[in-house]
Amino acid sequence: MDAFGDLLRGVRAQGSLFGSSTLTPPWSLHFVDGAPLTLCTVLRGGGWIMPERRPPERLGVGETVIVRGPAPFLFVDEVGTEAEPVACGAFCSTPEQGGTRHRLGWHDAGTGTGTGTGTGGEDATTLVVGAYPVHGEISRRLLDALPVVLRVGSGGGPDPVWEHLAAEVAADTPGQQVVLDRLLDWMLVCALREYFDRPGGTPPGWYSAGRDPVVGGALRLLHAEPAAPWTVASLACRTGVSRATLAKRFTELVGEPPLTYLTHWRMTLAADLLTEHETMTVAEIARTVGYSDAFAFSAAFKRTRGTSPSAYRRTTTAPPPQPAGTGTPL
């Protein structure tokens, strides 16, 4: 597993919100769910993405935009449209609310358009949206590397995945949601790759270093075997270079020494285990991420996270506070 693939483990369209709608101007959609990642693709027509405190971005046919939450944003036919914003996704179930998937139902009372691709007029816009519920510290490292708005052009030529997505949205066939989930995943990965690989871009070190024949191999080893008793010498031996060469090259490309990177990655894995596996003891988690001594693990966790493993677990797994006046009656 490479670093990029590892960070995408918790980013899946399966169980995510999904919607498609044909809209006739004037229209205004207000995305209010606060999803960590929202992918919007225009199958027909066009519109403007308007994030909070950022300039609007035009989106045309075949173009995709990824908006990083949790702040809400608008998608409108024109900047300054007089259409009343329609809330999108406010009443859709999410995995945290029972795991039920819903097709987003948008209805524009002013034009009579609603869910589905429909026919619409010549100026109608068909939009497909996938809202990604991103969980855990592993995927958080990916989110932290992204801008608020990531826009990917159509490329100027036919895109088989995009064409298949348009055809699948237009048909109501068995297994449609599964196919759409996978197509949206594909589009998300392709959009992220295009963003990180853009000319003049500044991708995170773990992404660009993955293509280096030496450092890329070292990263794959650390991600495949994070609990192994790695040393710079053993890692260098497995990658076929000297200790000095690996240490220098790794630090230059990734931005930190190999064992420092390993410690941070182990603590990221441990943070998710503490949150998602409440029955695992701190000692069991320590062994899972490569520490035979729970005290050494706790010291490393507190040094990198600023809190002990037990305190982190209590904080992240505590139920959210109830609004005033909604406590359990006596």
Residue frames relative to the residue before (quaternion, step in Angstrom):
aa qw qx qy qz dx dy dz
M 1.0000 0.0000 0.0000 0.0000 0.00 0.00 0.00
D 0.2897 -0.7444 0.5718 0.1871 3.59 -0.82 0.96
A 0.6964 -0.4947 0.3148 0.4138 3.56 -1.25 0.40
F 0.6503 0.5209 -0.3196 0.4513 3.60 0.92 -0.88
G 0.6766 0.4845 -0.2928 0.4708 3.58 0.89 -0.90
D 0.6333 0.5382 -0.3334 0.4450 3.57 1.03 -0.78
L 0.6859 0.4826 -0.2904 0.4607 3.58 0.95 -0.84
L 0.6549 0.5063 -0.3101 0.4676 3.59 1.22 -0.39
R 0.3995 0.7563 -0.4579 0.2423 3.59 1.26 -0.12
G 0.7704 0.3572 -0.1950 0.4908 3.59 0.91 -0.86
V 0.6101 0.5216 -0.3593 0.4760 3.59 1.26 0.19
R 0.2518 0.7675 -0.5394 0.2380 3.55 -0.07 1.32
A 0.4731 -0.6773 0.4889 0.2799 3.54 -1.08 0.75
Q 0.5061 0.6486 -0.4395 0.3606 3.61 1.17 -0.32
G 0.8088 0.1716 -0.1658 0.5375 3.55 -0.62 1.14
S 0.5347 0.6228 -0.4189 0.3882 3.58 1.23 0.03
L 0.5850 -0.5286 0.4617 0.4065 3.50 -1.31 0.12
F 0.0051 -0.7949 0.6067 -0.0085 3.56 -1.06 0.69
G 0.0900 0.8133 -0.5713 0.0638 3.57 -0.97 0.76
S 0.0429 -0.7554 0.6505 0.0660 3.50 -1.27 0.43
S 0.0585 0.8042 -0.5869 0.0735 3.54 -0.98 0.77
T 0.2562 -0.7175 0.6222 0.1800 3.53 -1.21 0.64
L 0.0886 -0.8251 0.5574 -0.0270 3.54 -0.67 1.15
T 0.2166 -0.7663 0.5952 0.1076 3.55 -1.00 0.93
P 0.5099 -0.6738 0.4299 0.3181 3.64 -0.73 0.98
P 0.5926 -0.2207 -0.7727 -0.0555 1.44 -2.13 1.34
W 0.0171 0.7988 -0.6012 0.0147 3.58 -1.06 0.70
S 0.0482 -0.7788 0.6254 -0.0025 3.53 -1.27 0.56
L 0.0996 -0.7979 0.5942 0.0168 3.57 -0.63 1.17
H 0.1703 -0.7868 0.5901 0.0599 3.55 -0.88 1.03
F 0.1914 -0.7932 0.5711 0.0901 3.58 -0.39 1.24
V 0.0554 -0.8645 0.4970 -0.0508 3.52 -0.28 1.33
D 0.4977 0.7018 -0.4154 0.2953 3.63 1.21 -0.17
G 0.3321 -0.7693 0.4903 0.2396 3.58 1.15 -0.47
A 0.1984 0.7984 -0.5417 0.1726 3.59 1.06 0.72
P 0.5665 -0.6109 0.4212 0.3584 3.62 -1.00 0.71
L 0.7863 0.0375 -0.0135 0.6165 3.58 1.08 -0.74
T 0.0140 -0.7737 0.6334 0.0040 3.56 -0.98 0.89
L 0.1631 -0.7835 0.5964 0.0614 3.55 -0.78 1.09
C 0.0491 -0.7935 0.6066 -0.0095 3.59 -0.77 1.07
T 0.0160 -0.7869 0.6165 -0.0189 3.57 -0.89 0.99
V 0.2965 -0.7520 0.5659 0.1619 3.56 -0.91 0.96
L 0.2177 -0.7826 0.5746 0.0999 3.56 -0.73 1.13
R 0.7908 0.0172 0.0270 0.6112 3.56 1.21 -0.52
G 0.7933 0.2804 -0.2064 0.4994 3.58 -1.03 0.73
G 0.2681 -0.7535 0.5678 0.1949 3.55 -0.95 -0.90
G 0.0031 -0.7955 0.6059 -0.0016 3.54 -1.30 0.11
W 0.4832 -0.6530 0.5099 0.2831 3.53 -1.35 -0.21
I 0.2820 -0.7110 0.6213 0.1701 3.55 -0.99 0.96
M 0.0399 -0.8101 0.5847 -0.0179 3.58 -0.82 1.02
P 0.1033 -0.8026 0.5864 0.0353 3.60 -0.02 1.28
E 0.6227 -0.5356 0.4130 0.3935 3.53 -1.28 0.34
R 0.8699 0.0498 -0.0597 0.4870 3.56 -1.04 0.88
R 0.6496 0.4401 -0.3456 0.5147 3.58 1.07 0.75
P 0.5726 -0.5978 0.4171 0.3753 3.61 -1.10 0.57
P 0.5584 -0.6129 0.4340 0.3523 3.62 -1.10 0.60
E 0.2170 -0.7604 0.6020 0.1108 3.56 -1.23 0.60
R 0.3640 -0.7314 0.5394 0.2040 3.56 -0.83 1.03
L 0.0846 -0.7850 0.6134 0.0212 3.57 -0.99 0.90
G 0.1136 -0.8191 0.5619 0.0209 3.57 -0.68 1.15
V 0.7692 -0.3536 0.2537 0.4679 3.55 -1.34 -0.06
G 0.8296 0.2071 -0.1762 0.4877 3.55 -0.92 0.97
E 0.5980 0.5643 -0.3687 0.4336 3.59 1.23 -0.05
T 0.2132 -0.7714 0.5943 0.0793 3.50 -1.22 0.70
V 0.0601 -0.7692 0.6345 0.0462 3.53 -1.10 0.71
I 0.1760 -0.7424 0.6373 0.1085 3.54 -1.14 0.77
V 0.1220 -0.7921 0.5972 0.0323 3.55 -0.73 1.11
R 0.2721 -0.7652 0.5659 0.1423 3.55 -0.79 1.06
G 0.3338 -0.7622 0.5302 0.1629 3.55 -0.78 1.10
P 0.5854 0.0917 -0.6835 -0.4263 1.39 -2.41 -0.71
A 0.4150 0.7227 -0.4779 0.2777 3.63 1.20 0.00
P 0.4778 -0.6629 0.4865 0.3091 3.62 -1.00 0.74
F 0.0871 -0.7888 0.6052 0.0629 3.57 -1.26 0.31
L 0.4022 -0.7027 0.5398 0.2303 3.54 -1.33 0.35
F 0.0870 -0.7210 0.6780 0.1134 3.52 -1.31 0.47
V 0.0116 0.8400 -0.5346 0.0924 3.58 -0.41 1.26
D 0.5951 -0.5718 0.4220 0.3752 3.57 -1.25 0.40
E 0.7860 -0.0376 0.0482 0.6152 3.58 1.05 -0.81
V 0.5451 -0.5803 0.4800 0.3683 3.55 -1.15 0.60
G 0.7974 0.2316 -0.1970 0.5213 3.58 -0.78 1.02
T 0.2960 0.7748 -0.5117 0.2242 3.61 1.21 0.31
E 0.4167 -0.7158 0.5080 0.2367 3.55 -1.13 0.68
A 0.4437 0.7008 -0.4579 0.3199 3.60 1.25 0.02
E 0.4732 -0.6552 0.5111 0.2927 3.57 -1.06 0.77
P 0.4673 -0.6925 0.4578 0.3042 3.65 -0.71 0.96
V 0.2200 -0.7529 0.6100 0.1127 3.55 -1.03 0.91
A 0.4078 -0.7260 0.4993 0.2396 3.58 -0.71 1.07
C 0.1668 -0.7940 0.5808 0.0664 3.58 -0.87 1.00
G 0.8474 0.1985 -0.1541 0.4677 3.52 -0.89 0.98
A 0.4401 0.7282 -0.4529 0.2664 3.60 1.21 -0.13
F 0.7791 0.3133 -0.1658 0.5170 3.60 1.08 -0.67
C 0.4931 0.6524 -0.4331 0.3791 3.59 1.23 0.35
S 0.4754 -0.6719 0.4923 0.2833 3.53 -1.03 0.84
T 0.1836 -0.7450 0.6290 0.1250 3.54 -1.17 0.65
P 0.7000 -0.4604 0.3141 0.4465 3.61 -1.19 0.27
E 0.6400 0.5277 -0.3345 0.4473 3.59 1.04 -0.69
Q 0.7174 0.4182 -0.2411 0.5024 3.58 1.22 -0.47
G 0.8128 -0.2646 0.1177 0.5054 3.55 1.06 0.63
G 0.5025 -0.7051 0.4030 0.2965 3.57 1.22 0.02
T 0.4922 0.6608 -0.4426 0.3539 3.61 1.19 0.21
R 0.2775 -0.7539 0.5717 0.1665 3.54 -0.93 0.89
H 0.0784 -0.7884 0.6100 0.0163 3.54 -1.03 0.82
R 0.3923 -0.6315 0.5994 0.2966 3.52 -1.21 0.56
L 0.4752 -0.6884 0.4629 0.2932 3.55 -0.76 1.02
G 0.1870 -0.7923 0.5728 0.0956 3.56 -0.83 0.95
W 0.0068 -0.8013 0.5970 -0.0374 3.59 -0.37 1.23
H 0.0086 0.8036 -0.5949 0.0166 3.55 -0.92 0.81
D 0.2023 -0.7783 0.5873 0.0915 3.54 -0.72 1.10
A 0.3284 -0.7907 0.4829 0.1838 3.55 -0.21 1.29
G 0.6509 0.5511 -0.3246 0.4090 3.58 1.10 -0.60
T 0.7960 0.2930 -0.1527 0.5072 3.59 1.06 -0.64
G 0.4637 -0.7033 0.4360 0.3165 3.56 1.23 -0.25
T 0.5124 0.6297 -0.4432 0.3801 3.59 1.17 0.22
G 0.0520 -0.8238 0.5645 0.0038 3.58 -1.10 0.55
T 0.8131 -0.2630 0.1887 0.4839 3.53 -1.28 -0.47
G 0.6768 0.4665 -0.3707 0.4323 3.54 -1.19 0.70
T 0.5915 -0.5944 0.4033 0.3663 3.54 -1.23 0.31
G 0.1624 -0.8464 0.4981 0.0955 3.56 1.10 -0.59
T 0.5540 -0.5864 0.4596 0.3713 3.54 -1.28 -0.37
G 0.0747 -0.8475 0.5214 0.0661 3.58 0.85 -0.98
G 0.5666 -0.5826 0.4541 0.3653 3.54 -1.33 -0.01
E 0.7443 -0.3988 0.2820 0.4555 3.53 -1.32 -0.13
D 0.7338 0.3997 -0.2317 0.4982 3.57 1.14 -0.59
A 0.3942 0.7283 -0.4776 0.2935 3.61 1.24 0.29
T 0.2471 -0.7531 0.5947 0.1349 3.55 -1.26 0.57
T 0.1443 -0.7644 0.6233 0.0802 3.55 -0.96 0.92
L 0.0813 -0.8165 0.5698 -0.0460 3.51 -0.68 1.22
V 0.1333 -0.7572 0.6345 0.0790 3.56 -1.08 0.82
V 0.0703 -0.8131 0.5777 -0.0167 3.55 -0.87 1.02
G 0.0355 -0.7552 0.6533 0.0414 3.53 -1.09 0.79
A 0.1463 -0.7870 0.5958 0.0650 3.57 -0.67 1.11
Y 0.2143 -0.8266 0.5160 0.0677 3.55 -0.55 1.23
P 0.2315 -0.7477 0.6042 0.1495 3.60 -0.69 1.04
V 0.1063 -0.8228 0.5581 0.0173 3.58 -0.22 1.28
H 0.0991 -0.8233 0.5588 0.0129 3.55 -0.72 1.09
G 0.8186 0.3548 -0.2124 0.3987 3.51 -1.27 0.44
E 0.6372 -0.5572 0.4073 0.3430 3.47 -1.39 0.40
I 0.5659 0.6002 -0.3958 0.4036 3.60 1.11 -0.57
S 0.7290 0.4114 -0.2395 0.4918 3.57 0.77 -1.01
R 0.5530 0.6152 -0.3942 0.4005 3.59 1.16 -0.49
R 0.6083 0.5514 -0.3598 0.4431 3.60 1.07 -0.63
L 0.6334 0.5029 -0.3298 0.4870 3.58 1.11 -0.60
L 0.6542 0.5199 -0.3214 0.4455 3.59 0.87 -0.91
D 0.6521 0.5381 -0.3180 0.4291 3.57 0.97 -0.83
A 0.6710 0.4940 -0.2951 0.4675 3.61 1.21 -0.43
L 0.6537 0.5366 -0.3014 0.4404 3.60 1.28 -0.12
P 0.4673 -0.6372 0.5226 0.3201 3.57 -1.18 0.51
V 0.6715 -0.4721 0.3599 0.4434 3.58 -1.26 0.12
V 0.7884 0.1114 -0.0467 0.6031 3.60 1.01 -0.82
L 0.0451 -0.7797 0.6241 -0.0229 3.55 -0.79 1.10
R 0.0585 -0.8320 0.5511 -0.0260 3.58 -0.38 1.26
V 0.1056 -0.7914 0.6019 0.0157 3.55 -0.91 1.03
G 0.4035 -0.7388 0.4927 0.2204 3.55 -0.79 1.04
S 0.6454 -0.5463 0.3857 0.3691 3.53 -1.34 0.25
G 0.4692 -0.7006 0.4297 0.3232 3.59 1.19 -0.34
G 0.4756 -0.7233 0.4041 0.2957 3.58 1.27 -0.07
G 0.7622 0.2959 -0.1953 0.5416 3.60 1.21 0.06
P 0.6878 -0.4710 0.3317 0.4416 3.58 -1.23 0.10
D 0.1554 -0.7698 0.6153 0.0687 3.55 -1.01 0.86
P 0.3839 -0.7605 0.4658 0.2393 3.63 -0.34 1.16
V 0.6434 0.5159 -0.3364 0.4546 3.61 1.00 -0.77
W 0.6552 0.5031 -0.3113 0.4698 3.57 0.93 -0.89
E 0.6605 0.5057 -0.3085 0.4613 3.59 0.94 -0.88
H 0.6437 0.5057 -0.3189 0.4776 3.59 1.04 -0.77
L 0.6191 0.5374 -0.3381 0.4621 3.59 1.04 -0.76
A 0.6608 0.5059 -0.3096 0.4600 3.60 0.91 -0.92
A 0.6692 0.4949 -0.3007 0.4656 3.57 0.96 -0.85
E 0.6649 0.5101 -0.3067 0.4513 3.58 0.99 -0.81
V 0.6292 0.5275 -0.3344 0.4627 3.58 1.05 -0.74
A 0.6799 0.5088 -0.2875 0.4428 3.59 1.01 -0.84
A 0.7249 0.3996 -0.2358 0.5091 3.61 1.17 -0.45
D 0.2406 -0.7387 0.6105 0.1540 3.55 -1.15 0.68
T 0.1892 0.8112 -0.5165 0.1985 3.55 0.22 1.33
P 0.6417 -0.5202 0.3785 0.4175 3.61 -1.19 0.43
G 0.8119 0.2335 -0.1979 0.4971 3.56 -1.00 0.87
Q 0.3188 0.7877 -0.4875 0.2006 3.58 1.25 0.18
Q 0.6681 0.5203 -0.3240 0.4220 3.61 0.85 -0.92
V 0.6343 0.5294 -0.3341 0.4537 3.59 1.00 -0.80
V 0.6566 0.5042 -0.3089 0.4681 3.58 0.94 -0.91
L 0.6676 0.5007 -0.3047 0.4591 3.58 0.90 -0.90
D 0.6038 0.5572 -0.3531 0.4476 3.59 1.01 -0.77
R 0.7103 0.4613 -0.2670 0.4598 3.55 0.81 -1.02
L 0.6380 0.5183 -0.3328 0.4620 3.59 1.02 -0.73
L 0.6463 0.5037 -0.3189 0.4763 3.57 1.01 -0.76
D 0.6101 0.5346 -0.3495 0.4689 3.60 1.05 -0.71
W 0.6470 0.5236 -0.3126 0.4576 3.56 0.95 -0.95
M 0.6790 0.4896 -0.2962 0.4599 3.57 0.89 -0.94
L 0.6214 0.5402 -0.3435 0.4518 3.59 1.04 -0.73
V 0.6767 0.4846 -0.2986 0.4670 3.59 0.83 -0.95
C 0.6602 0.5080 -0.3112 0.4575 3.60 0.93 -0.88
A 0.6489 0.5153 -0.3174 0.4612 3.58 1.01 -0.81
L 0.6576 0.5012 -0.3107 0.4689 3.59 0.97 -0.83
R 0.6317 0.5249 -0.3322 0.4638 3.58 0.99 -0.80
E 0.6718 0.5012 -0.3052 0.4520 3.56 0.87 -0.96
Y 0.6439 0.5174 -0.3236 0.4615 3.58 1.03 -0.76
F 0.7012 0.4644 -0.2785 0.4638 3.60 0.83 -0.95
D 0.7275 0.4374 -0.2354 0.4734 3.61 1.10 -0.72
R 0.4122 0.7373 -0.4677 0.2602 3.60 1.22 -0.03
P 0.5763 -0.5925 0.4253 0.3687 3.63 -1.06 0.66
G 0.8209 0.2102 -0.1717 0.5024 3.55 -0.91 0.91
G 0.4856 0.6825 -0.4296 0.3374 3.58 1.26 0.07
T 0.2945 -0.7291 0.5874 0.1913 3.53 -1.32 0.23
P 0.0739 -0.8247 0.5602 0.0230 3.60 0.33 1.22
P 0.6059 -0.5433 0.4122 0.4096 3.60 -1.17 0.41
G 0.6523 -0.5637 0.3452 0.3709 3.54 -1.12 0.69
W 0.6620 0.5250 -0.3214 0.4276 3.58 0.93 -0.87
Y 0.6409 0.5117 -0.3363 0.4629 3.62 1.18 -0.44
S 0.7234 0.4328 -0.2592 0.4713 3.59 0.69 -1.05
A 0.6409 0.5352 -0.3291 0.4410 3.59 1.07 -0.69
G 0.5526 0.6419 -0.3855 0.3659 3.56 1.17 -0.47
R 0.6868 0.4766 -0.2835 0.4699 3.59 1.18 -0.47
D 0.5209 0.6188 -0.4247 0.4066 3.56 1.26 -0.12
P 0.5132 -0.6853 0.4109 0.3133 3.64 -0.76 0.95
V 0.7111 0.4179 -0.2605 0.5018 3.59 1.10 -0.60
V 0.7399 0.4138 -0.2359 0.4750 3.57 0.62 -1.14
G 0.6089 0.5537 -0.3549 0.4436 3.59 1.04 -0.70
G 0.6563 0.4983 -0.3091 0.4748 3.56 0.99 -0.81
A 0.6428 0.5180 -0.3216 0.4637 3.59 1.02 -0.78
L 0.6467 0.5149 -0.3202 0.4627 3.59 0.96 -0.80
R 0.6505 0.5107 -0.3261 0.4580 3.58 0.95 -0.83
L 0.6368 0.5212 -0.3282 0.4638 3.59 1.03 -0.72
L 0.6705 0.5011 -0.3007 0.4570 3.59 0.90 -0.91
H 0.6923 0.4555 -0.2819 0.4834 3.58 1.02 -0.73
A 0.6623 0.4957 -0.3122 0.4671 3.59 1.08 -0.62
E 0.8064 0.1402 -0.0397 0.5732 3.60 1.05 -0.78
P 0.0056 0.8547 -0.5191 -0.0045 3.63 0.62 1.03
A 0.6946 0.4793 -0.2859 0.4539 3.61 1.11 -0.54
A 0.4577 0.6864 -0.4556 0.3344 3.61 1.23 -0.06
P 0.5109 -0.6580 0.4559 0.3132 3.62 -1.09 0.63
W 0.0133 -0.8598 0.5102 -0.0172 3.54 0.62 1.17
T 0.0292 -0.7090 0.7023 0.0578 3.47 -1.34 0.63
V 0.6463 -0.4905 0.3780 0.4460 3.58 -1.20 0.24
A 0.6360 0.5442 -0.3280 0.4379 3.57 1.04 -0.79
S 0.6943 0.4633 -0.2924 0.4666 3.62 0.84 -0.91
L 0.6385 0.5169 -0.3258 0.4680 3.58 1.05 -0.75
A 0.6474 0.5121 -0.3128 0.4699 3.57 1.02 -0.81
C 0.6300 0.5371 -0.3300 0.4535 3.57 1.03 -0.79
R 0.6819 0.4905 -0.2862 0.4610 3.59 0.95 -0.89
T 0.7220 0.4132 -0.2468 0.4970 3.59 1.13 -0.57
G 0.5000 -0.7181 0.3818 0.2975 3.56 1.29 0.01
V 0.6360 0.4751 -0.3547 0.4939 3.59 1.10 0.63
S 0.6221 -0.5326 0.4073 0.4042 3.56 -1.29 0.10
R 0.6613 -0.4949 0.3821 0.4145 3.56 -1.28 0.36
A 0.6754 0.5085 -0.3006 0.4415 3.57 0.86 -0.98
T 0.6544 0.5137 -0.3164 0.4559 3.58 0.96 -0.85
L 0.6740 0.4893 -0.3051 0.4618 3.58 0.87 -0.92
A 0.6692 0.5111 -0.3136 0.4388 3.59 0.81 -0.97
K 0.6829 0.4877 -0.2904 0.4598 3.58 0.89 -0.94
R 0.7050 0.4733 -0.2716 0.4529 3.58 0.81 -1.01
F 0.6376 0.5327 -0.3195 0.4557 3.57 0.98 -0.86
T 0.6827 0.4890 -0.2904 0.4587 3.58 0.85 -0.98
E 0.6497 0.5231 -0.3191 0.4499 3.59 0.98 -0.82
L 0.7598 0.4058 -0.2169 0.4593 3.60 0.83 -0.94
V 0.7494 0.3870 -0.2144 0.4926 3.59 0.93 -0.86
G 0.4738 -0.6933 0.4263 0.3364 3.57 1.13 -0.60
E 0.7720 0.1433 -0.1215 0.6072 3.58 1.30 0.08
P 0.6180 -0.5662 0.3840 0.3872 3.63 -1.13 0.53
P 0.6858 -0.5170 0.3183 0.4014 3.61 -1.17 0.50
L 0.7269 0.4343 -0.2663 0.4606 3.61 0.76 -0.93
T 0.5862 0.5369 -0.3728 0.4786 3.59 1.16 -0.46
Y 0.6282 0.5153 -0.3234 0.4850 3.58 1.01 -0.83
L 0.6523 0.5220 -0.3173 0.4488 3.59 0.92 -0.91
T 0.6450 0.5188 -0.3274 0.4557 3.59 0.93 -0.86
H 0.6697 0.4911 -0.3050 0.4661 3.59 0.87 -0.89
W 0.6574 0.4992 -0.3166 0.4673 3.59 0.99 -0.77
R 0.6336 0.5186 -0.3302 0.4696 3.59 1.00 -0.77
M 0.6703 0.4920 -0.3066 0.4632 3.60 0.94 -0.81
T 0.5998 0.5397 -0.3514 0.4749 3.58 1.15 -0.58
L 0.6519 0.4971 -0.3057 0.4842 3.57 0.95 -0.88
A 0.6623 0.5146 -0.3036 0.4521 3.57 0.94 -0.90
A 0.6234 0.5494 -0.3462 0.4355 3.59 0.97 -0.78
D 0.6786 0.4684 -0.2981 0.4809 3.59 0.96 -0.80
L 0.6272 0.5213 -0.3438 0.4655 3.60 1.04 -0.67
L 0.6349 0.5322 -0.3300 0.4525 3.60 0.98 -0.77
T 0.7081 0.4598 -0.2536 0.4721 3.56 1.03 -0.82
E 0.7837 0.3896 -0.1751 0.4510 3.56 0.84 -1.02
H 0.7637 0.2692 -0.1573 0.5653 3.62 1.19 -0.40
E 0.1175 -0.8544 0.5044 0.0410 3.53 0.36 1.27
T 0.6391 0.5330 -0.3395 0.4384 3.60 1.18 -0.41
M 0.5730 0.5777 -0.3902 0.4309 3.61 1.21 -0.26
T 0.3838 -0.7094 0.5386 0.2438 3.56 -0.92 0.87
V 0.6560 -0.4934 0.3846 0.4222 3.56 -1.27 0.31
A 0.6368 0.5297 -0.3299 0.4528 3.59 1.02 -0.77
E 0.6487 0.5081 -0.3185 0.4685 3.61 0.98 -0.78
I 0.6519 0.4980 -0.3128 0.4788 3.57 0.98 -0.81
A 0.6049 0.5589 -0.3491 0.4470 3.57 1.03 -0.79
R 0.6865 0.4695 -0.2917 0.4725 3.60 0.86 -0.92
T 0.6260 0.5628 -0.3380 0.4209 3.59 1.02 -0.77
V 0.7680 0.3432 -0.1907 0.5060 3.59 1.00 -0.76
G 0.7242 -0.5096 0.2360 0.4002 3.57 1.20 0.42
Y 0.6107 0.5224 -0.3666 0.4688 3.61 1.20 0.36
S 0.3003 -0.7567 0.5534 0.1760 3.59 -0.74 1.02
D 0.7248 0.3710 -0.1988 0.5455 3.54 1.25 -0.50
A 0.3973 -0.7349 0.5002 0.2278 3.59 -0.61 1.15
F 0.6204 0.5444 -0.3548 0.4392 3.61 1.07 -0.61
A 0.6487 0.5017 -0.3157 0.4772 3.58 0.99 -0.82
F 0.6315 0.5249 -0.3239 0.4700 3.57 1.02 -0.78
S 0.6698 0.5051 -0.3021 0.4528 3.59 0.85 -0.95
A 0.6445 0.5168 -0.3191 0.4644 3.57 1.03 -0.79
A 0.6625 0.4936 -0.3039 0.4744 3.58 0.98 -0.85
F 0.6415 0.5257 -0.3246 0.4547 3.58 0.99 -0.82
K 0.6842 0.4753 -0.2918 0.4699 3.59 0.89 -0.91
R 0.6314 0.5386 -0.3361 0.4453 3.58 1.05 -0.71
T 0.7500 0.3888 -0.2153 0.4898 3.61 0.95 -0.81
R 0.7769 0.3546 -0.1721 0.4909 3.59 1.07 -0.71
G 0.4484 -0.7243 0.4289 0.3005 3.55 1.25 -0.25
T 0.7519 0.2386 -0.1720 0.5900 3.58 1.28 0.21
S 0.5554 -0.6083 0.4410 0.3564 3.57 -1.18 0.44
P 0.6504 -0.5178 0.3667 0.4176 3.62 -1.17 0.39
S 0.6628 0.5097 -0.3151 0.4490 3.60 0.92 -0.85
A 0.6621 0.4909 -0.3060 0.4764 3.58 0.96 -0.84
Y 0.6239 0.5342 -0.3370 0.4603 3.58 1.02 -0.77
R 0.6513 0.5117 -0.3140 0.4641 3.58 0.94 -0.87
R 0.6582 0.5049 -0.3233 0.4553 3.60 0.87 -0.87
T 0.6829 0.5020 -0.2918 0.4432 3.58 0.94 -0.86
T 0.7512 0.4252 -0.2281 0.4503 3.57 0.84 -0.97
T 0.7337 0.3973 -0.2455 0.4934 3.60 1.12 -0.46
A 0.4527 0.6828 -0.4609 0.3413 3.60 1.26 0.00
P 0.5103 -0.6398 0.4664 0.3358 3.63 -1.00 0.74
P 0.5560 -0.6113 0.4297 0.3641 3.61 -1.04 0.66
P 0.5601 -0.6135 0.4271 0.3570 3.60 -1.05 0.69
Q 0.4257 -0.6998 0.5142 0.2545 3.55 -1.05 0.81
P 0.5513 -0.5887 0.4643 0.3659 3.58 -1.11 0.62
A 0.6389 -0.5351 0.3892 0.3924 3.55 -1.18 0.59
G 0.8120 0.2754 -0.2079 0.4708 3.52 -1.00 0.88
T 0.6737 0.4858 -0.3117 0.4614 3.62 1.22 0.08
G 0.3462 0.7593 -0.4890 0.2538 3.58 1.17 0.41
T 0.6566 -0.5014 0.3834 0.4129 3.54 -1.32 0.19
P 0.4395 -0.7079 0.4785 0.2772 3.61 -0.74 0.99
L 0.4784 -0.6637 0.4972 0.2887 3.56 -1.11 0.73
